[in-house]
């Protein structure tokens, strides 16, 4: 089933591009580093919007990242004024093409070094109000303004708890409505819940709100193994109970993003089951999902293939609560086109067969004789990382064979007959897939040169960090190292194909 003939099941279908400072790469858009690669023209945005609309989406979502959520933004000018002007143009273009727009922002994560401002400190709270008011004014007319809990973000200083986030969100919703009366509010609940607030976060003696001090490994314990995502079941219930009590005070058209479960992967492995709370919230305000890692992770960039899990999640949501929709995330909007196509189509029709969608995409892009590529791309989904739940386990020999077949078919594909509107030239897309297939093929073989592959991956994906500041979490360096180690550790089993 395709969007040309289908009546969409979910009414809210957002494609979320996270172009934050720590997720820059060759296939993402650079919105705030003038003079660096990967800047998009308005025509680039037009092609992207035409693509996601054809795929089934009706909303473009983005993050207002900490680099811009900073005190210097209040003076305007520089990258802050340029970003605001660009996003107003992008907003107008989206509306021209029949798409809605949404931004989300963790309200207390300040600046590129990720300072976690404390709402219970008057100076910090004044800054939070001022920056939020600035951006909701600069970006007035954005259809949906999302107030996002954290990661990064949150606070446990000076008595801050999950209740602090809810109270803060209510105040920020009022500010947004004053500055942009036509905008809807979306309140996020992602986390255990809510990520980074209160006892979800490491108790760091004398914490000054800095990212560097928060992630000091000396604070790791068996009970709290990571700096956030430590909320227990009782805390989740207390947080959601308080949120439910306060929810009627939010504007009547407020949406609430809540997953089926409270773990980073939207399941019930951490913090408990979210379905009963989703149903309770839906009696007060419309609900969406925010299944962040369903489509991609956040570290290594490669052609993802998580279609069966995406299909299963859409069906679970349909049966669990009256969801009006959700979002599909990408940090590679010019690479993971198959993922975006399948995600959009599954929002339209949750009963669609993921394998059929993969074949349909490949047939329309590479030609009917190469429809099998849609299924062969599943062999790329072997990279250990966030949201990686592979359907199949492969032997190294089987992978080597699959990558060889992908290379053979991509080399033979004639891209001049592509019938889908893509945001990149079809030939450029083919060449990028070939680049990955050749490196995966080598890494599945007997003697890969992993140091050379690391350098090649850096030059292909991450060279922007040669001319922009490294992010606070130094994620690009980790990404290159992880890519070069694909298939280095034997975690594979016999091929079940």
N, C-alpha and C positions, 0 to 999 in steps of 0.2 A: 504494500500500500504506500502511496506517495502523497505528498502534500497537495498535489494538484487536485486529487479526488477525495481526500479524507476530511472528515469533520473532526477537528482535534478533540481528544479526550480531555487534556489539561488546558486550561485557558491561559495560564501564566507559564511561558516557556522561554527562560532566559539563558543566553549564552554569555558566560562570565569570563572575561579576559583579565587575568591578573598580571598587570605589567609593573608590579612593584620593583623596588630597587634590587631586591635579592633574587628576582626571577627573570632578569634580562637575559636574552639569548638571541641568536640570529633569526629566529622565527617569531619573536615577540615584537611589540611596538615600543619604541623608545619615546616616551612622552615628556621627559624632563632632563635630557642631557644634550643640549645644543652642540653641534659639531661632532657628535658621536654617531655611529651607524644606527640603522634600523628606524629612522624617522619615517613616518607615514604622511603622505600627502592626503588632501581631501579626496582625491580620486582613489587612493588606496582604501580609505575608509568606505567609500561608496562600493567598491568591489567586495569588501568584507561584508558589509550589510546586505548587499544583494545576495551573497552566498548564504549567509545564515538564515535569511528570510526564505530562500528557496529550500533550505534544509528543514524548515518547520518552526524556527524560533520566531518569537514576536517581541523580544526584549533584549537589549544589549546592557550588560552589567559590567561594572568595573570597580576597582578599589581605589579610594582616595588614599594613597600610600603615605607612610610616615615622613618620607622626604619632603612632601608638600604640606603635611599637617604639622606646621612648625611656626614659631613666632615670626620669622621674617616674612611669612605670607601676608601678615596683617598690613605691611607697608606696600604690598603689591609690587609690580615690576618684576624684572628678572624672570626666572623660570616659573614663578608663581603666577604672574600676570599672563605669561605666554600660555601656560597650561589652561588657565581659566578661559582665555580667548579661544584656544583650540577646541576645548571641550564644549563650548557654546556652539561652535560650528558643527562639531560632531553630533551634538544633541539635535540641532536643527536638521541636519542631514538625515538622521535616523527617523525623525518625525516625517520628513518629506517622503521617506520610503515606507512609512506605515509601521515603524518599530517604536516601541517605548524604550526609555532609558532608565537605568538605576545605578546609583553608586552606593557603596557601603564604606563605613569607616569605623575603626576602633577608636572610640572618642578620647582615649587617654594615652595613645602612643605617639610621642612627640619626636619628630626629627629623624634624620638618617641613622643616628646612633641608638634609636629606639628607647628613649627615656619614657618611663611609665609614670605619668603624672598622677598625683594622689588627690581625689576629689575632696578629701577631708583636710587638705591643706589650702587655706584661702587663696594663696598666690597661684597654686596649680589649678584650682577650680576656676579662677578668673581667666587663666590662659585657655583652659578647655572651652569655656563658654565663648571666648573671643574668637578662637580659631574655628569652632563649629559655626558660629554666626557668620564669620567671614565667608566660608565656603558655601553655606546654604544660601547666601546672598549672591555670590559670584556664579553659582550654578543653579540659580533659581530657574524653574521651568523643567528641571529634571523630573521625570514622572514619579520615581520612587527614590526616597532617600533612606538608606539602610543604616541602622545603628547596630554595630557589631560588637560582641563582647570583648574579644581579645585574640591572642595568638598572632602577632605579639600584642600585649596589652594586659590590663587587669591591675589589681593592687590588693595587697593585704596589710598595708601600713595603716597606722592610726585608726584601726578598727574597721577597715574596709572589708566587706563581705559581698556575697552574691546580691544581697539586698541593695548595696551601694550601686551596683550596676543598674538595677531596675529603676531606682530612684533617679539616677543620672539620665537614663534613657528617656524617662518621662519628661524631665526638664528640657533635654535636647529636642525632643519631639515638638514641644511647644515653641522653641526657638525656630525650628525649621518651618513650622506652619506659619509663623509670623512673617518669615522672610520669603517663603514660597508657598502661598496658600493652596495652589493647585497640586502640590506634590503629596503623594501618599507616603506614609512612614512604614518601614519594615523593621521590626525588632528581631534581632537574631538571638537564638538561645544555644548556639553551637557550643559544645563542651560537655562537661560533666556536672551539670551546667552551673555556672557559666565560665568558660575558659579563662583562667588567670585571675579570678576574683576569689578573695578569701582563702579558705583552706585548700583550694585547688592548686595553690602555688607554694613553692618551697618557702619555709620560714627562714629568712636570711637575717641574722642579727645585724642591726644597724644599716639595713638596706637603704640605699640612697635613691632607688628608683632606676638605676642604670641596668642596661642589659648585661654588661660585662660582669657586674657583681651578682646578678640573679643566677647566671648559669655556672657559677663556680662549682666544680664537681665535688668540693668538700661538703656540700649540702645534700648530696645524694644519700638516700637510705633505702633499705629494702621496701619500706612502706611507701616511700615517695621517690621512685626511681628516676623521674624526669622533673624538670623545673615547673611544668604545668601538667594538666591532665591527671590529677591525683584525687579528684572528687569521688567520694564513696556514695553508696546508694542513699543513705539517710540524708546526705547533703543535697543530692539531686532532688529528692522529694521536697525538702525544705525550700530549696530555691524555686522550684516550679510552683509550690503552694503559694509562696509569696508573690510570684509573678502573676498567678491567676487572680489573686486578690486585687492587685494593682492594675490589671489589664483594662478593666472598664474605664479607667481614667484616661487612657490613651485615646487619640482622635478616632472617630468612628470608622474611618476607612483604613485604619492601621492593619497591616499584614504581619503575621508572625511566622518566622522561619524556624521549624522544629523538625528534626529527623526522627526516624523510627527508633533510634537508640542514641545514647549519649557519648559514644566513643568517637575518636577522630574519624572513624570509618562509618559512622552513622548506624552502628549496631549496638547491641546491649552488653558488650563485653566489659565496658567501663562505665560506671555511673548508672547503669540500669536501662530499663526499657522505657522508651519515650511514647509508645503508642497511646496509652491511656491519657497521658497529658495532652497529646496532640488532639485527641477527640474532645477533651474538655475545653481546650483553647478554641477549637473550631466552633463551639457553641457561642463564643463571644466575638471572635474576629477570624477572618479567613486565614488559612494556613498554607505555607509552602514548605518545600524541603531545601536543604543546603548540603547535599551529599558531595562534599568537596573532593574527596579522593576517588570517587566512583569512576571518573573518566581518565584522570591523570594523577601522577604523584607530583612532587615539587622539586625533585633533585635532578636526575638524569633526564635529558631530553632525547626522545626516540619515538618512533611510530607506535603508539599504544594500540592495544587490541583487548578491550575489556567489555566487549559487547554483551556476552551472556549475562554477566553480573549487572550491567546497566538495565537490561531487559527485565531481569528478575526483580530488581529494586523498584522499577516503575510499577510492576504488578503488585508487589507487596504494599506499596503506598496506596494504590487504588483500593486494596482490600482492607487496609488498616484504619483509614480515617478519610474524611472528605477533603483531601488535598486539592487545591486549585492548580498546583503545578510546582515548579522548582527551577533549578538552574543546572547547567553543565559547565564545568570549569575547564579552562585551558590556559597554559602559559606558553603554548606554541600554536597560535592561531593561523600560522602559515605552513604548518607541518601536519598536524593531526586532523586532517580533513575528513578522513573516514570516521573517526570518533565523533566529530561534530555532526556529520550527516546522520549517523546512527542515533545519536542522542536526540537530535531534533525530531527524527521520525518516531522514536519511541515515546516522546512526549505527545505526539499526535496520535499514535496507536500503540499502546503498551503491549498489545498482543502480537506485534510484528515479530517475525522470526529473525533473530540477530544474524544468523548465517545467510539468510536470504537478503537481508539488508547489505551485508558485506559484499555479496556477489553482485547485487544491483548497483552499488556504488562503483565497484571495479569495472563492471560492464559499461557504465556510462562514462567513465573517465578514461579507461585504457582500451576499451573496445570489447564487444561481446565475447570474442575468442579468448580474452584474458580475464573473464569473470572470476575464475578460480583464484586470482590474486587476492580477492577480498578475504578468502579463507586462509590462504597461505600466510597472509600478514600476521595471523595468530602466532606464528613462530617468533615474532619480535617480542612477545609478552613473556619474557624470561628474566627480566631485570628485577632483582630483589629490591623492594622499596615500598613506600607508602601506597596502600590501596592495591597491592599486587596479590590477587587471588586467582591464579591461573586455572583454567578449566582442565587443561591437559598437562601431564608431566612428560617430558621428552628425553630421549637419549641424545647424547652429543652427536652420534652418527646420524640420527634422524634430522636433527637441526641443521647439520652441515648440508644434508641433501635438500632440505626445504629452502635454505637460503640460496643454494645454487639454482633451484628452480625459480625462485623470485627474481634472481639476477637475470636468468635467461629470458623470462617473460617480460620483465621491464625493459630489457635491451631491445626486445622485438616490438614493443608497443608503439603504435602510431598515435601521437597525442593530438593530431590535427582534427580528430573526430570526437573529441570530448564534448559531451552534451550537458554537463553540469556547469553552472556558473561558479568558478573557483576564484578565490581572492588572490591567487598567484597564477602566473602563466603555467598551463599544464605541463609544458616541457621542464620548467624549473622544479615543479613538484616531482616529476619522474626522476630527475637527476638527484634530488635530495633522498628519495627512497632508495635509489641505487647506491648512493654513498653509504647509507646505513646497512643495506643488505651486504655489501662487500666487506664492511668491517665486522659485522656479526658473523659472516661466513668465515673470515680469518680467525676470529676468536673461538669458533666452534671447531677449528682445525687443530692440527698437531702442535704447531710451534708459532703462536702469534707473537708479534713484536709489540708488547703491551706499552712500552714507553713511547714508541713511535705513534701508536694508536692514541695515547693520551694527548700527545702534542697535536695530532690531527683533529681530534675532537675539540680541543680548545680553540684551534684556528677556525674550525667549522661552526661551532655553536657559541663559544663564549668569548670571542676576540674583543667584544665590546668592553670587557673589563680591563683590557690593555689601556683604555683611554678614559674610563670612568672610575670612581672610587669603588673599592671592594665593599660589599654589603657588610653589615654589622655581624652577620653570622658566617661570613666567608663561605657561602654556599657554593659559589662557582668552583672554588678549588676542590671541594668535596665531590662535586658533580664530575669533574674531569677524572679524578682518581677512581670513582665508582664506575664510570663508563669503561675505563681501561681494564677493569677487573671482571667484566661480564663473562660468565662461564668459566672463570678462573678457579672457583671452588666447586667441586663436584657435588651439586645438590639435585641433580637430575635423576630420573628413574627411567625405566624402559618405556619406549614410545607406545602409546595406547591407540594410536590412529589405526 
